[in-house]
């Protein structure tokens, strides 16, 4: 875990930010208390210990990129349609799975682990930078920092080459394979999209807290995911970009990292 200092920032993107999506605004000031965030995304080997200890049912289908993006029976956290080692971030895990892992780890360690709030995630990802990415606004500079859809990804595909990086990873990369941001966190741009605690709304005008807490409701079908993944082009890996999914669904591009309240 990495200690993230308290601070304030402008969450979301300004109306004139290039590549901006409608759900990234309205931009608003948020103050975030100090907390700790996982240096890396939770790995497959870490998740395996949880599944083995709890006998958690991980059957069913996973939305996977196997010749067409669809629910794929047989794709799962052990084989999401591509080979992984234990050092790569676990995928094909739902928001429910991620929350259950945090609860189990808390019980095992007597420390309280949880998912990051969306505000904590963006504050940590930006690491003090108001630019498009934590490393500035030039996507080409991101070759050191982010695993996205690059030359390697598009090799052998018919839909062209997007981006200038060539990192050698067609799918997920081992955690820590790229450079960290200024807070010492790895893979905040790309590799896998990360579940966070919040319920998803398509605007920041839905009553989201300004104190760094997660936005939750009594009934929450869709949850927020942040950070983009190995399948996404650079403009979708920006710090402000938001994604969502039904909390029980699993995706071969989505995993999670943990937080602790300090």
N, C-alpha and C positions, 0 to 999 in steps of 0.2 A: 504494500500500500504506500501511496505517496501523500504527504500532507499538503493540502491545497489551502493557501491563505485566504482569509476573508477578503472580500472586495466587491466593488460595484461595476456594472458594465451595461451597455446598451444591448439588450437581447433582441435577436431577429435581424433583419436587414432593412436598410433605408429604402425608400420608395424608388431611388434611382440606382440601386445596386445592380450591376450587370448580372444577368441570369436569374434575377429574383423571381421567386414563386409567391403566389398570393398568400399562402398560409404562413409566410415568414414575417408577417406584420399584423398589426402595426408595431413598429419598433418601440421598445419601452425600457425604462430604467429598472434594473433589478439589483438588489443587494444580496450577496450570498455569504452566509457564515462560513467559517473555516470547517473543512471536512477532510476526510481521506478518500482517495480514489485508487482503484486498482491500477498499478503501473501498466499491466497488460490486460487484454481480454481473457476471460476464463478459457482455459485450454481443454482439449478433448480428454487428456489424462486426468485433469482435475475433476472434470465432470464424471468421468468413469468411476472415480472413488465414491461419489455420491450415489450413482445408479447401483453400484455393487452393494453399498451399505444399506440402501433403502428399498431395493427391489422395485424402484419406480417403473411403472409401465411406460415405455417409450415407443409403443407400436403405433400403427396408423400411417398416414401419408405425410409427405413433406413436399412443399412447393420447391421444385428443383429444376435446374437448367440442364436437362438431358435431352437435347434435340428439340426443345420446345418447352417454354416455361409453364408448368402445370403441376397439379397435385400428383405426386409420383409415389405409388405404393411400392415399398421396398427401399426407397431412399430414406435414410435415417441418420441419426447423429454419428453412428459408426461408419456409415458409407453414404454420404449425401449426394452420390452421383459422381464423385471423384475421390481419389485416395487422399488420406490425411495421416499425419503422424500425431502422436500425443502432444507435440509442441505447438500444434496449430490450433486456432480458436475453435471451440466447439460450435457447430451450427446445427440446423434442424432441431432447435430447441424453442419452445413457445415461451411467451411471457410467464405463463403459469409454471413451466419447468424452471425458468430462471429464478422466480420468486421462491419456489420450493428449495432450490439449491442454496439460496441465501439463508433461508430459515434453518436448513440442516447444518450449514457451516457455523451459524451462530450457536446452535446447540452444541456442536462439537468443540468449539473454542471458548465458549463463555464470553464472546464478544459479539456485538450486534452488527451483522452485515445486512445490506439491503441493496436495492438498485439505486442508481443515481436519480435525482429529479432531473427534469429536462433543463431547468435553469442551471443546476450544478454542472450538467454535462456540457452545455455550451460555454459556460464560464471556464471550465477546465480545458475544453478544446481550444478556445481562443488564446488562453494563457497570456492575457494582457494585450492581444492584438485585435484592433477593430477591422482589420483587412479581411479579404475574402477567405483566407486560410491563416492558420497560425504562423506560417512562414512568409506571409506577404500576399500579394494579389496576382503574382505570376504563376500560373499553373505549371509551367515548365520547371519551376524551381521545386515542385512537389515530388519530383522523381526520387528524392532522398527520403521523403516522408510518407508517401501514401501508395498503397497497393490498389489500383483501380483498373479500369478497362484501358489497357495500353497496347503497344505493339505485340507483346507476348500473348495477351488475351485474344487478339483478333487473328493470330496466325492460324491458317487453315479454315477460317470462316469466310463466308461470302458477303458479310455485311460491312467490309471495309476496315480501315485502321483509324482509330480516333485516339489522339494524344501522342506525345513524343517519347514517353518513357518506355523502357524495355527492361523490366525488372526480373524476368525469368520465371515469374509465378503466374501460371494460367488461372489458378483459382486462389485459395487462401495461402498466405505466407505464414511461416512460424512467427509467433508473437515476438516482437523485438527485432525483427529483421530490418526494419527501417529506422530512421533517426527519430528521437523523441522530440516533443515540443518543449517550450521553455519551462514548463512545469515538471518535465521528466516523464510524461505520459506517452506511451507508444500507440500507434495505430488509431489515433483519433480521427484521421481522415482515411477512409477506405479499410481494406481487409475484410471486416464484417460490420454490417450495420448492427447497432447495439440497442437492445430494449432498455427503456428507462421506465420509471414508475408511473408517469403521468397518463391520464386519459387524454385521448386526442380530440382536439377541436380544430377546425380549419381556419382559426383566427386567434390572435392573442387578445382579442376583445371579449373573451368568454369568461372573464373573471379569474384568470390565472394569478396566483399570488406574486407579489413583488419582493418577497423576502427569501426566495430560493427554495421554498417548499414545493413539493409536487402538487399538481392540480389533479384532484381525484373527485369522484362522484359516487353516489350509492350504487349506481349501475353503470358499468364502463365496459363496453364491448370492444372498442378499439383502443390500443395503447400506442404511445409514441415510440419510435425508434430513431436513432441519430447516428450520423457519421458516415453513411454510405458504405459501399462494399467493393469487392473485387470485380463486380460486373458493371460498375458505374463509371461514366465518363467524368472528367475533372470538374465540370461545373456543378455536378450533383454531389461532389465531395466537399463543397464549401462549408464553413463553420455554421452557417445559418440554416442549412437545408434540413427539412423535417420529413419524416416518413412515418407510416403507421401500419398496423395490422391487427387483425382480430387476435385477442390475447391467447386463444387456444391454438392458433395456427403455428405451423413450423415452416421455416424457410431455409434453403441451403445457403443463403447469403446473410443470415442473421444469427448473432450470438449475443453476448452481454459482458459487462464488467461490473464489479461490485464497488460499493461505497461503505464507509463507516462514519457515523456522526462523532465528532470530536468534542 
